[in-house]
Amino acid sequence: MLLLWKHFAIAFSALLPLVNPLGSALIFLGLVGDAPPPVFRALARRIAINTVIFFAIVDLVGSTILDFFGISLPIVEFSGGIVIAAIAWTMLNQSDPSPDTEKVQAAVQIQASDVEGKLLQKSFYPFTFPITVGPGCIVVMLTLSAHLPQHPLTDSVFAHAGLMLAVVLLSATVYFCYAYAPRLTRAISPSTAHGILRVISFILLCIGVQIAWNGLEPLLRSVLHK
């Protein structure tokens, strides 16, 4: 159980600032507009389910993809840790609480094309990807999945369970923020949300450095022992 909660905490802390439910909810609200509350709840439910499925697929096929390209676990940990740390550093030094640039650009494209209001048909693309789950989430999920223990079987099961538990809780957070986006935007100011995001970004920076070191350490040992 300790292993489960350990990987749950790491996964949730690493993915939360990337998904950024509060910030994404602002974009979501702008796209949906003055739709009635049932539309918000229906869309939020579909997006939350899609998010769980999306992350589960990455978790299941991630190791297969790495094996296919012949990429070792230390390399994934080192490069993935650097990517996570770089993302966290960028988020930590943002000068204003503006939403993620890629998400905003995608939102503008949707708003221009979705004149007929067929929102439910766009619940996966682009509301789930890339508005909610962007490319950075894929890199982080691959890194976290590759970082999980494979032996013994019980450790692997508990580690994957912790990872998926974090995904489920994160998706529930996405549902809450999206379903009640109009209320949240009135209750929480952008500056407050940005302050919370800075704290989480620092934790994410530490996680990225730790993952990178976990990959670099065996690489250094292999070189020094030659």
LOPAMAR-764352 format. One line per field, with one value per atom (N, C-alpha, C): atom name; x, y, z; residue in three letters. Coordinates in Angstrom, 2 decimals. Each point is the difference from the previous one (the first is absolute). Layout:
REM residues N
name: c(CA,...)
X: c(X,...)
Y: c(Y,...)
Z: c(Z,...)
resn: c(Ala,...)
//
This chain:
REM residues 226
name: c(N,CA,C,N,CA,C,N,CA,C,N,CA,C,N,CA,C,N,CA,C,N,CA,C,N,CA,C,N,CA,C,N,CA,C,N,CA,C,N,CA,C,N,CA,C,N,CA,C,N,CA,C,N,CA,C,N,CA,C,N,CA,C,N,CA,C,N,CA,C,N,CA,C,N,CA,C,N,CA,C,N,CA,C,N,CA,C,N,CA,C,N,CA,C,N,CA,C,N,CA,C,N,CA,C,N,CA,C,N,CA,C,N,CA,C,N,CA,C,N,CA,C,N,CA,C,N,CA,C,N,CA,C,N,CA,C,N,CA,C,N,CA,C,N,CA,C,N,CA,C,N,CA,C,N,CA,C,N,CA,C,N,CA,C,N,CA,C,N,CA,C,N,CA,C,N,CA,C,N,CA,C,N,CA,C,N,CA,C,N,CA,C,N,CA,C,N,CA,C,N,CA,C,N,CA,C,N,CA,C,N,CA,C,N,CA,C,N,CA,C,N,CA,C,N,CA,C,N,CA,C,N,CA,C,N,CA,C,N,CA,C,N,CA,C,N,CA,C,N,CA,C,N,CA,C,N,CA,C,N,CA,C,N,CA,C,N,CA,C,N,CA,C,N,CA,C,N,CA,C,N,CA,C,N,CA,C,N,CA,C,N,CA,C,N,CA,C,N,CA,C,N,CA,C,N,CA,C,N,CA,C,N,CA,C,N,CA,C,N,CA,C,N,CA,C,N,CA,C,N,CA,C,N,CA,C,N,CA,C,N,CA,C,N,CA,C,N,CA,C,N,CA,C,N,CA,C,N,CA,C,N,CA,C,N,CA,C,N,CA,C,N,CA,C,N,CA,C,N,CA,C,N,CA,C,N,CA,C,N,CA,C,N,CA,C,N,CA,C,N,CA,C,N,CA,C,N,CA,C,N,CA,C,N,CA,C,N,CA,C,N,CA,C,N,CA,C,N,CA,C,N,CA,C,N,CA,C,N,CA,C,N,CA,C,N,CA,C,N,CA,C,N,CA,C,N,CA,C,N,CA,C,N,CA,C,N,CA,C,N,CA,C,N,CA,C,N,CA,C,N,CA,C,N,CA,C,N,CA,C,N,CA,C,N,CA,C,N,CA,C,N,CA,C,N,CA,C,N,CA,C,N,CA,C,N,CA,C,N,CA,C,N,CA,C,N,CA,C,N,CA,C,N,CA,C,N,CA,C,N,CA,C,N,CA,C,N,CA,C,N,CA,C,N,CA,C,N,CA,C,N,CA,C,N,CA,C,N,CA,C,N,CA,C,N,CA,C,N,CA,C,N,CA,C,N,CA,C,N,CA,C,N,CA,C,N,CA,C,N,CA,C,N,CA,C,N,CA,C,N,CA,C,N,CA,C,N,CA,C,N,CA,C,N,CA,C,N,CA,C,N,CA,C,N,CA,C,N,CA,C,N,CA,C,N,CA,C,N,CA,C,N,CA,C,N,CA,C,N,CA,C,N,CA,C,N,CA,C,N,CA,C,N,CA,C,N,CA,C,N,CA,C,N,CA,C,N,CA,C,N,CA,C,N,CA,C,N,CA,C,N,CA,C,N,CA,C,N,CA,C,N,CA,C,N,CA,C,N,CA,C,N,CA,C,N,CA,C,N,CA,C,N,CA,C,N,CA,C,N,CA,C,N,CA,C,N,CA,C,N,CA,C,N,CA,C,N,CA,C,N,CA,C,N,CA,C,N,CA,C,N,CA,C,N,CA,C,N,CA,C,N,CA,C,N,CA,C,N,CA,C)
X: c(0.82,-0.82,0.86,1.16,0.89,0.47,0.27,0.42,-1.11,-1.23,-1.15,-0.11,0.06,-0.15,1.20,1.17,1.19,-0.13,-0.38,-0.13,-1.24,-1.01,-1.16,0.40,0.77,0.41,0.89,0.93,0.91,-0.78,-0.87,-0.75,-0.95,-0.71,-0.96,0.71,1.12,0.76,0.60,0.41,0.63,-1.01,-1.19,-0.98,-0.91,-0.22,-0.94,0.34,1.24,0.28,-0.03,0.19,-0.04,-1.44,-0.85,-1.42,-0.62,0.37,-0.43,-1.51,-0.79,-1.46,-0.61,0.51,-0.56,0.28,1.24,0.34,-0.71,-0.08,-0.70,-1.49,-0.55,-1.42,-0.34,0.94,-0.23,-0.16,0.87,-0.10,-1.29,-0.31,-1.22,-1.24,-0.03,-1.14,-0.14,1.12,-0.05,-0.52,0.28,-0.46,-1.47,-0.43,-1.39,-0.93,0.45,-0.79,-1.17,-1.15,-1.18,-0.88,0.60,-0.78,-0.63,-1.10,-0.65,0.85,-0.22,0.81,0.03,-1.10,0.10,1.03,0.19,1.01,1.39,0.25,1.30,0.27,-1.01,0.19,0.21,-0.76,0.14,1.38,0.44,1.33,1.09,-0.14,1.01,0.10,-1.12,0.00,0.74,-0.29,0.67,1.49,0.36,1.42,0.75,-0.62,0.65,0.22,-1.00,0.14,1.07,-0.01,1.02,1.41,0.13,1.30,0.53,-0.86,0.40,0.43,-0.80,0.32,1.31,0.18,1.21,1.25,0.00,1.17,0.19,-1.08,0.11,0.66,-0.34,0.60,1.50,0.35,1.42,0.75,-0.62,0.63,0.18,-0.99,0.04,0.98,0.04,0.83,1.33,0.22,1.23,1.25,0.03,1.18,0.20,-1.09,0.10,0.64,-0.39,0.59,1.49,0.39,1.42,0.79,-0.57,0.68,0.14,-1.02,0.03,1.14,0.22,1.06,1.33,0.03,1.25,0.51,-0.91,0.38,0.03,1.12,0.14,-0.69,-0.29,-0.68,0.81,1.33,0.76,-0.03,0.01,-0.07,-1.35,-1.06,-1.34,-0.10,0.52,-0.06,0.79,1.20,0.84,-0.61,-0.38,-0.57,-1.37,-0.83,-1.31,0.08,0.95,0.18,0.40,0.86,0.41,-1.20,-0.82,-1.19,-0.95,-0.23,-0.89,0.55,1.32,0.61,-0.07,0.19,-0.06,-1.41,-1.00,-1.39,-0.31,0.44,-0.25,0.70,1.23,0.75,-0.71,-0.52,-0.73,-1.26,-0.72,-1.22,0.30,1.12,0.38,0.36,0.48,0.46,-0.96,-1.23,-0.99,-0.26,-0.03,-0.19,-1.45,-0.93,-1.42,-0.76,-1.23,-0.79,-0.72,0.59,-0.67,0.05,-1.02,-0.02,1.10,0.19,1.02,-0.21,1.09,-0.09,-0.60,0.47,-0.50,-1.50,-0.44,-1.43,-0.82,0.51,-0.72,-0.11,1.09,-0.03,-1.01,-0.01,-0.98,-1.41,-0.20,-1.33,-0.48,0.91,-0.37,-0.45,0.70,-0.36,-1.37,-0.29,-1.30,-1.10,0.23,-1.03,-0.34,0.98,-0.24,-0.78,0.20,-0.61,-1.31,-0.21,-1.15,-1.18,-0.37,-1.06,-1.36,-0.14,-1.29,-0.21,0.98,-0.14,-0.06,0.65,-0.02,1.09,-0.21,1.04,0.22,-1.06,0.14,0.81,-0.07,0.77,1.50,0.35,1.41,0.51,-0.65,0.37,1.40,0.43,1.37,0.98,-0.20,0.87,-0.86,0.36,1.21,-0.22,-1.23,-0.23,0.87,0.14,0.89,1.45,0.27,1.34,-0.10,0.68,1.04,-0.44,-1.28,-0.41,0.26,-0.40,0.18,1.33,0.28,1.23,0.85,1.11,0.88,1.15,0.86,1.16,0.92,0.13,0.85,-0.48,-1.31,-0.56,0.40,0.07,0.40,1.44,0.88,1.41,0.13,-0.72,0.08,-0.57,-1.12,-0.62,0.90,0.64,0.95,1.16,0.49,1.11,-0.40,-1.16,-0.48,-0.26,-0.58,-0.29,1.28,1.01,1.27,0.75,-0.30,0.68,-0.57,-1.14,-0.64,0.78,0.04,0.68,-0.73,0.75,-0.59,0.02,0.88,0.12,0.18,-0.58,-0.92,-1.36,-0.86,-1.29,-0.87,0.04,-0.83,0.40,1.31,0.47,-0.46,0.06,-0.42,-1.49,-0.80,-1.45,-0.33,0.61,-0.28,0.48,1.14,0.51,-0.92,-0.44,-0.92,-1.35,-0.42,-1.26,0.10,1.14,0.20,-0.01,0.62,0.02,-1.41,-0.78,-1.35,-0.93,0.25,-0.79,0.19,1.24,0.29,-0.73,-0.02,-0.69,-1.49,-0.59,-1.44,-0.34,0.81,-0.25,0.19,1.01,0.24,-1.17,-0.53,-1.14,-1.25,-0.15,-1.12,0.12,1.24,0.23,-0.34,0.37,-0.35,-1.52,-0.70,-1.46,-0.59,0.46,-0.53,0.26,1.22,0.36,-0.76,-0.19,-0.69,-1.52,-0.56,-1.45,-0.48,0.84,-0.38,0.92,0.44,0.93,-0.54,-1.28,-0.49,0.10,-0.33,0.07,1.45,0.88,1.39,0.69,-0.29,0.66,-0.45,-1.19,-0.46,0.57,0.30,0.44,1.51,0.77,1.46,0.59,0.77,0.62,1.17,0.33,1.14,1.32,0.19,1.25,0.13,-1.11,0.03,0.33,-0.64,0.29,1.45,0.53,1.40,0.96,-0.33,0.84,0.05,-1.14,-0.04,0.82,-0.11,0.73,1.51,0.46,1.44,0.54,-0.77,0.43,0.08,-1.02,-0.02,1.13,0.31,1.06,1.36,0.23,1.26,0.13,-1.10,0.01,0.28,-0.60,0.23,1.45,0.63,1.41,0.86,-0.28,0.75,-0.20,-1.23,-0.28,0.78,0.03,0.73,1.49,0.59,1.43,0.27,-0.89,0.18,-0.08,-0.97,-0.14,1.22,0.48,1.19,1.21,0.17,1.12,-0.12,-1.22,-0.19,0.44,-0.14,0.46,1.48,0.52,1.42,0.91,-0.43,0.85,0.47,-0.91,0.50,0.83,-0.29,0.81,1.43,0.15,1.33,0.74,-0.70,0.63,0.49,-0.79,0.40,1.24,0.17,1.17,1.23,-0.18,1.11,0.54,-0.84,0.43,0.69,0.00,0.67,1.52)
Y: c(-1.21,1.21,1.27,-0.08,1.15,0.33,-1.04,0.20,0.65,-0.41,0.57,1.50,0.39,1.41,0.83,-0.63,0.72,0.39,-0.98,0.29,0.84,-0.12,0.88,1.45,0.27,1.37,0.56,-0.81,0.47,0.31,-0.93,0.18,1.19,0.12,1.09,1.35,0.09,1.25,0.37,-1.01,0.26,0.39,-0.62,0.23,1.19,0.32,1.07,1.34,0.49,1.31,-0.02,-1.17,-0.08,0.01,-0.78,0.03,1.33,0.49,1.32,0.17,-0.74,0.04,1.39,0.83,1.35,0.86,-0.03,0.78,-0.49,-1.32,-0.57,0.29,0.10,0.29,1.38,0.94,1.34,-0.07,-0.80,-0.18,-0.73,-1.04,-0.79,0.88,0.87,0.90,0.94,0.49,0.89,-0.68,-1.29,-0.73,-0.36,-0.43,-0.42,1.20,1.09,1.22,-0.06,0.46,0.10,-1.23,-1.17,-1.24,-0.27,-0.72,-0.33,-0.97,-0.06,-0.89,-1.46,-0.60,-1.41,-0.24,0.99,-0.14,-0.01,0.87,0.01,-1.34,-0.55,-1.26,-1.16,-0.03,-1.09,0.02,1.19,0.13,-0.36,0.49,-0.27,-1.49,-0.70,-1.44,-0.74,0.35,-0.67,0.29,1.23,0.37,-0.72,-0.11,-0.70,-1.48,-0.64,-1.40,-0.16,0.89,-0.05,0.17,0.85,0.23,-1.28,-0.71,-1.26,-1.01,-0.14,-0.96,0.39,1.28,0.48,-0.35,0.32,-0.29,-1.50,-0.76,-1.45,-0.64,0.47,-0.54,0.31,1.23,0.36,-0.86,-0.26,-0.83,-1.44,-0.53,-1.40,-0.22,0.92,-0.22,0.73,0.77,0.77,-0.86,-1.06,-0.87,-0.71,-0.35,-0.65,0.92,1.27,0.98,0.15,0.05,0.14,-1.22,-1.20,-1.21,-0.04,0.48,-0.01,0.87,1.15,0.90,-0.27,-1.00,-0.36,1.05,0.67,1.06,-0.58,0.17,-0.57,0.87,-0.60,0.71,1.19,-0.14,1.17,1.18,-0.28,1.08,0.71,-0.79,0.59,0.85,-0.52,0.73,1.31,-0.08,1.19,1.07,-0.41,0.98,0.47,-0.93,0.40,0.92,-0.26,0.87,1.41,0.10,1.31,0.74,-0.73,0.62,0.51,-0.85,0.40,1.22,-0.01,1.14,1.27,-0.15,1.17,0.58,-0.88,0.47,0.73,-0.61,0.61,1.34,0.10,1.25,1.11,-0.35,0.97,0.47,-0.94,0.35,0.81,-0.31,0.70,1.45,0.28,1.36,0.75,-0.49,0.74,1.35,1.05,1.34,0.38,-0.77,0.30,-1.30,0.02,-1.22,-0.37,0.32,-0.33,-1.49,-0.59,-1.43,-0.45,-1.31,-0.59,0.43,0.38,0.54,-1.01,-1.26,-1.01,-0.22,0.00,-0.19,1.17,1.20,1.18,-0.03,-0.34,-0.07,-1.03,-1.16,-1.03,0.49,0.73,0.51,0.99,0.86,0.97,-0.70,-1.08,-0.75,-0.64,-0.52,-0.62,1.04,1.13,1.03,0.49,0.01,0.47,-1.02,-1.29,-1.05,-0.53,0.20,-0.60,0.97,0.52,0.98,-0.63,-1.28,-0.66,-0.53,0.13,-0.41,-1.49,-0.81,-1.45,-0.39,0.39,-0.15,-1.45,-0.76,-1.38,-0.85,0.34,-0.75,0.27,1.06,0.36,-0.30,-0.94,-0.27,-0.59,-0.81,-0.53,0.97,0.25,0.98,1.19,1.16,0.34,0.28,-0.26,0.34,-0.82,-1.31,-0.82,0.20,-0.15,0.22,0.99,1.15,0.36,0.99,0.35,1.02,-0.45,-1.24,-0.50,-0.73,-0.93,-0.81,0.35,0.67,0.42,-0.96,0.30,-0.85,-0.19,1.04,-0.13,-1.08,-0.19,-1.05,-1.39,-0.15,-1.29,-0.33,1.00,-0.22,-0.36,0.73,-0.26,-1.37,-0.36,-1.30,-1.15,0.15,-1.02,-0.14,1.12,-0.03,-0.66,0.38,-0.59,-1.49,-0.39,-1.42,-0.81,0.55,-0.71,-0.07,0.94,0.06,-0.99,-0.61,-0.92,-1.31,-0.62,-1.30,-1.09,-0.89,-1.10,-1.32,-0.11,-1.24,0.40,-0.76,-1.13,0.48,-0.95,0.31,0.86,-0.29,0.77,1.47,0.26,1.39,0.70,-0.71,0.58,0.33,-0.91,0.21,1.21,0.07,1.12,1.33,-0.02,1.23,0.50,-0.92,0.38,0.45,-0.65,0.39,1.42,0.34,1.35,1.03,-0.36,0.89,0.26,-1.08,0.14,0.68,-0.21,0.70,1.51,0.41,1.42,0.52,-0.81,0.39,0.16,-0.94,0.06,1.24,0.27,1.18,1.28,0.02,1.16,0.21,-1.08,0.10,0.47,-0.43,0.48,1.50,0.47,1.43,0.76,-0.58,0.59,0.11,-1.07,0.02,1.12,0.09,1.02,1.40,0.26,1.33,0.35,-0.99,0.27,0.11,-0.90,-0.01,1.27,0.54,1.19,1.17,0.04,1.05,1.41,0.28,1.37,0.42,-0.90,0.33,0.18,-0.89,0.06,1.27,0.40,1.20,1.25,-0.04,1.14,-0.04,-1.22,-0.14,0.13,-0.46,-0.02,0.94,0.95,0.96,-0.67,0.46,-0.56,0.11,1.08,0.17,-1.04,-0.35,-1.04,-1.35,-0.31,-1.27,-0.06,1.14,0.04,-0.21,0.54,-0.20,-1.45,-0.67,-1.43,-0.78,0.39,-0.69,0.14,1.13,0.20,-0.97,-0.20,-0.95,-1.41,-0.38,-1.35,-0.14,1.08,-0.04,-0.25,0.58,-0.25,-1.46,-0.57,-1.43,-0.83,0.39,-0.71,0.11,1.16,0.17,-0.98,-0.13,-0.94,-1.44,-0.34,-1.35,-0.27,0.98,-0.17,-0.21,0.78,-0.16,-1.37,-0.45,-1.31,-1.13,0.07,-1.02,0.01,1.20,0.09,-0.61,0.25,-0.57,-1.52,-0.51,-1.46,-0.66,0.71,-0.54,0.22,1.13,0.32,-0.87,-0.34,-0.76,-1.33,-0.87,-1.26,0.22,1.07,0.29,0.37,0.79,0.35,-1.22,-0.86,-1.22,-0.88,-0.12,-0.85,0.54,1.32,0.61,-0.13,0.24,-0.03,-1.39,-1.01,-1.38,-0.61,0.71,-0.55,0.17)
Z: c(0.00,0.00,0.00,0.67,0.01,-1.41,-0.80,-1.38,-0.82,0.26,-0.71,0.26,1.27,0.34,-0.45,-0.02,-0.46,-1.47,-0.85,-1.43,-0.29,0.84,-0.14,0.21,1.05,0.31,-1.10,-0.50,-1.05,-1.28,-0.40,-1.25,0.08,1.10,0.13,0.02,0.73,0.07,-1.36,-0.77,-1.29,-1.07,0.03,-1.06,0.27,1.29,0.34,-0.64,0.11,-0.61,-1.53,-0.61,-1.45,-0.51,0.66,-0.38,0.39,1.20,0.47,-0.14,0.77,-0.17,0.11,0.92,0.15,-1.24,-0.45,-1.18,-1.25,-0.16,-1.15,0.07,1.22,0.15,-0.55,0.10,-0.55,-1.51,-0.65,-1.44,-0.35,0.77,-0.21,0.09,0.99,0.17,-1.19,-0.49,-1.15,-1.25,-0.15,-1.18,0.09,1.17,0.16,0.04,0.60,0.03,0.97,-0.45,0.87,-0.07,-0.14,-0.05,1.36,0.02,1.29,0.82,1.32,0.86,-0.43,-0.51,-0.43,-1.10,-0.87,-1.06,0.61,0.96,0.68,0.67,0.69,0.72,-0.96,-1.09,-0.98,-0.66,-0.38,-0.60,1.00,1.22,1.02,0.28,0.03,0.26,-1.11,-1.24,-1.13,-0.01,0.27,0.00,1.11,1.18,1.11,-0.33,-0.60,-0.38,-1.07,-0.99,-1.05,0.56,1.02,0.61,0.66,0.71,0.63,-1.06,-1.05,-1.07,-0.68,-0.25,-0.69,0.79,1.28,0.84,0.18,0.10,0.17,-1.22,-1.20,-1.22,-0.04,0.37,0.03,1.00,1.15,1.02,-0.48,-0.72,-0.43,-1.15,-0.95,-1.19,0.08,1.08,0.10,-0.05,0.82,0.03,-1.33,-0.67,-1.31,-1.02,0.03,-0.92,0.27,1.26,0.35,-0.46,0.19,-0.45,-1.52,-0.69,-1.47,-0.53,0.64,-0.45,0.69,0.89,0.66,0.97,0.69,0.94,1.40,0.71,1.33,1.04,1.16,1.07,0.53,0.24,0.48,-0.96,-1.29,-0.99,0.09,0.13,0.12,1.26,1.10,1.27,-0.09,-0.57,-0.08,-0.90,-1.23,-0.94,0.46,0.51,0.48,1.20,0.89,1.15,-0.40,-1.02,-0.50,-0.59,-0.76,-0.60,1.10,1.01,1.10,0.73,0.27,0.69,-0.85,-1.31,-0.89,-0.04,-0.07,0.00,1.32,1.11,1.31,0.13,-0.51,0.08,-0.79,-1.17,-0.81,0.71,0.59,0.72,1.25,0.64,1.23,-0.27,-1.20,-0.33,-0.90,-0.12,-0.77,0.65,-0.81,0.54,0.23,-0.59,0.18,0.01,0.50,0.10,-1.28,-1.15,-1.26,-0.25,-0.66,-0.24,-0.93,-0.09,-0.85,-1.45,-0.68,-1.36,-0.97,0.06,-0.92,0.19,1.25,0.26,-0.51,0.17,-0.48,-1.51,-0.70,-1.45,-0.49,0.66,-0.37,0.25,1.10,0.32,-1.04,-0.49,-1.01,-1.28,-0.38,-1.19,0.14,1.21,0.22,-0.08,0.63,0.06,-1.40,-0.88,-1.35,-0.82,0.28,-0.81,0.59,1.29,0.67,0.02,-1.16,-0.06,0.23,-0.27,0.15,1.41,0.87,1.39,0.21,-0.84,0.17,1.00,1.23,1.02,0.39,0.12,0.46,-0.98,-1.27,-0.99,0.12,0.71,0.15,1.41,0.69,1.38,0.12,-1.01,0.07,-0.65,-1.28,-0.67,-0.42,0.47,0.74,1.48,0.55,1.40,0.95,-0.30,0.83,-0.41,-1.29,-0.54,-1.15,0.07,0.97,1.08,0.10,0.95,1.44,0.31,1.37,0.16,-0.87,0.05,-1.21,0.24,-1.08,-0.24,-0.96,-0.29,1.20,0.84,1.18,0.94,0.08,0.86,-0.50,-1.31,-0.56,0.39,-0.11,0.36,1.48,0.85,1.43,0.34,-0.63,0.28,-0.46,-1.15,-0.46,0.98,0.49,0.95,1.30,0.53,1.25,-0.16,-1.13,-0.24,-0.11,-0.69,-0.12,1.31,0.90,1.29,1.01,-0.30,0.94,0.09,1.16,0.15,-0.78,-0.59,-0.77,0.77,0.97,0.81,1.46,0.93,-0.22,-0.49,-0.32,-0.59,0.92,1.29,0.95,0.03,-0.04,-0.03,-1.27,-1.12,-1.28,0.01,0.56,0.04,0.87,1.18,0.90,-0.58,-0.69,-0.60,-1.11,-0.87,-1.06,0.58,1.06,0.65,0.56,0.58,0.50,-1.12,-1.12,-1.16,-0.53,-0.14,-0.53,1.01,1.28,1.02,-0.12,-0.25,-0.21,-1.24,-1.05,-1.24,0.24,0.75,0.28,0.83,1.02,0.83,-0.80,-0.85,-0.85,-0.96,-0.56,-0.91,0.74,1.25,0.81,0.25,0.20,0.17,-1.27,-1.15,-1.29,-0.15,0.37,-0.10,0.86,1.23,0.91,-0.54,-0.45,-0.50,-1.27,-0.89,-1.26,0.21,0.81,0.19,0.68,0.89,0.75,-0.34,-1.25,-0.44,0.22,-0.30,0.25,1.46,0.92,1.43,0.45,-0.45,0.44,-0.47,-1.21,-0.53,0.75,0.56,0.81,1.42,0.50,1.39,0.16,-1.01,0.11,-1.04,0.45,-0.92,-0.72,-1.21,-0.73,0.76,0.78,0.73,1.11,0.64,1.03,-0.60,-1.11,-0.68,-0.46,-0.43,-0.45,1.17,1.16,1.18,0.42,-0.03,0.32,-1.02,-1.26,-1.05,0.17,0.51,0.22,1.06,1.07,1.03,-0.56,-0.75,-0.59,-1.02,-0.72,-1.00,0.65,1.18,0.69,0.41,0.47,0.35,-1.25,-1.11,-1.25,-0.44,0.22,-0.34,0.79,1.29,0.84,-0.46,-0.39,-0.49,-1.29,-0.90,-1.25,0.22,0.91,0.31,0.61,0.88,0.63,-1.02,-0.92,-1.03,-0.92,-0.36,-0.85,0.69,1.29,0.75,0.08,0.17,0.04,-1.30,-1.12,-1.27,-0.23,0.48,-0.22,0.86,1.20,0.92,-0.58,-0.54,-0.59,-1.25,-0.76,-1.18,0.40,1.06,0.48,0.54,0.71,0.53,-1.14,-1.08,-1.11,-0.69,-0.02,-0.63,0.91,1.30,0.93,0.24,-0.18,0.25,-1.20,-1.12,-1.18,0.11)
resn: c(Met,Met,Met,Leu,Leu,Leu,Leu,Leu,Leu,Leu,Leu,Leu,Trp,Trp,Trp,Lys,Lys,Lys,His,His,His,Phe,Phe,Phe,Ala,Ala,Ala,Ile,Ile,Ile,Ala,Ala,Ala,Phe,Phe,Phe,Ser,Ser,Ser,Ala,Ala,Ala,Leu,Leu,Leu,Leu,Leu,Leu,Pro,Pro,Pro,Leu,Leu,Leu,Val,Val,Val,Asn,Asn,Asn,Pro,Pro,Pro,Leu,Leu,Leu,Gly,Gly,Gly,Ser,Ser,Ser,Ala,Ala,Ala,Leu,Leu,Leu,Ile,Ile,Ile,Phe,Phe,Phe,Leu,Leu,Leu,Gly,Gly,Gly,Leu,Leu,Leu,Val,Val,Val,Gly,Gly,Gly,Asp,Asp,Asp,Ala,Ala,Ala,Pro,Pro,Pro,Pro,Pro,Pro,Pro,Pro,Pro,Val,Val,Val,Phe,Phe,Phe,Arg,Arg,Arg,Ala,Ala,Ala,Leu,Leu,Leu,Ala,Ala,Ala,Arg,Arg,Arg,Arg,Arg,Arg,Ile,Ile,Ile,Ala,Ala,Ala,Ile,Ile,Ile,Asn,Asn,Asn,Thr,Thr,Thr,Val,Val,Val,Ile,Ile,Ile,Phe,Phe,Phe,Phe,Phe,Phe,Ala,Ala,Ala,Ile,Ile,Ile,Val,Val,Val,Asp,Asp,Asp,Leu,Leu,Leu,Val,Val,Val,Gly,Gly,Gly,Ser,Ser,Ser,Thr,Thr,Thr,Ile,Ile,Ile,Leu,Leu,Leu,Asp,Asp,Asp,Phe,Phe,Phe,Phe,Phe,Phe,Gly,Gly,Gly,Ile,Ile,Ile,Ser,Ser,Ser,Leu,Leu,Leu,Pro,Pro,Pro,Ile,Ile,Ile,Val,Val,Val,Glu,Glu,Glu,Phe,Phe,Phe,Ser,Ser,Ser,Gly,Gly,Gly,Gly,Gly,Gly,Ile,Ile,Ile,Val,Val,Val,Ile,Ile,Ile,Ala,Ala,Ala,Ala,Ala,Ala,Ile,Ile,Ile,Ala,Ala,Ala,Trp,Trp,Trp,Thr,Thr,Thr,Met,Met,Met,Leu,Leu,Leu,Asn,Asn,Asn,Gln,Gln,Gln,Ser,Ser,Ser,Asp,Asp,Asp,Pro,Pro,Pro,Ser,Ser,Ser,Pro,Pro,Pro,Asp,Asp,Asp,Thr,Thr,Thr,Glu,Glu,Glu,Lys,Lys,Lys,Val,Val,Val,Gln,Gln,Gln,Ala,Ala,Ala,Ala,Ala,Ala,Val,Val,Val,Gln,Gln,Gln,Ile,Ile,Ile,Gln,Gln,Gln,Ala,Ala,Ala,Ser,Ser,Ser,Asp,Asp,Asp,Val,Val,Val,Glu,Glu,Glu,Gly,Gly,Gly,Lys,Lys,Lys,Leu,Leu,Leu,Leu,Leu,Leu,Gln,Gln,Gln,Lys,Lys,Lys,Ser,Ser,Ser,Phe,Phe,Phe,Tyr,Tyr,Tyr,Pro,Pro,Pro,Phe,Phe,Phe,Thr,Thr,Thr,Phe,Phe,Phe,Pro,Pro,Pro,Ile,Ile,Ile,Thr,Thr,Thr,Val,Val,Val,Gly,Gly,Gly,Pro,Pro,Pro,Gly,Gly,Gly,Cys,Cys,Cys,Ile,Ile,Ile,Val,Val,Val,Val,Val,Val,Met,Met,Met,Leu,Leu,Leu,Thr,Thr,Thr,Leu,Leu,Leu,Ser,Ser,Ser,Ala,Ala,Ala,His,His,His,Leu,Leu,Leu,Pro,Pro,Pro,Gln,Gln,Gln,His,His,His,Pro,Pro,Pro,Leu,Leu,Leu,Thr,Thr,Thr,Asp,Asp,Asp,Ser,Ser,Ser,Val,Val,Val,Phe,Phe,Phe,Ala,Ala,Ala,His,His,His,Ala,Ala,Ala,Gly,Gly,Gly,Leu,Leu,Leu,Met,Met,Met,Leu,Leu,Leu,Ala,Ala,Ala,Val,Val,Val,Val,Val,Val,Leu,Leu,Leu,Leu,Leu,Leu,Ser,Ser,Ser,Ala,Ala,Ala,Thr,Thr,Thr,Val,Val,Val,Tyr,Tyr,Tyr,Phe,Phe,Phe,Cys,Cys,Cys,Tyr,Tyr,Tyr,Ala,Ala,Ala,Tyr,Tyr,Tyr,Ala,Ala,Ala,Pro,Pro,Pro,Arg,Arg,Arg,Leu,Leu,Leu,Thr,Thr,Thr,Arg,Arg,Arg,Ala,Ala,Ala,Ile,Ile,Ile,Ser,Ser,Ser,Pro,Pro,Pro,Ser,Ser,Ser,Thr,Thr,Thr,Ala,Ala,Ala,His,His,His,Gly,Gly,Gly,Ile,Ile,Ile,Leu,Leu,Leu,Arg,Arg,Arg,Val,Val,Val,Ile,Ile,Ile,Ser,Ser,Ser,Phe,Phe,Phe,Ile,Ile,Ile,Leu,Leu,Leu,Leu,Leu,Leu,Cys,Cys,Cys,Ile,Ile,Ile,Gly,Gly,Gly,Val,Val,Val,Gln,Gln,Gln,Ile,Ile,Ile,Ala,Ala,Ala,Trp,Trp,Trp,Asn,Asn,Asn,Gly,Gly,Gly,Leu,Leu,Leu,Glu,Glu,Glu,Pro,Pro,Pro,Leu,Leu,Leu,Leu,Leu,Leu,Arg,Arg,Arg,Ser,Ser,Ser,Val,Val,Val,Leu,Leu,Leu,His,His,His,Lys,Lys,Lys)
//
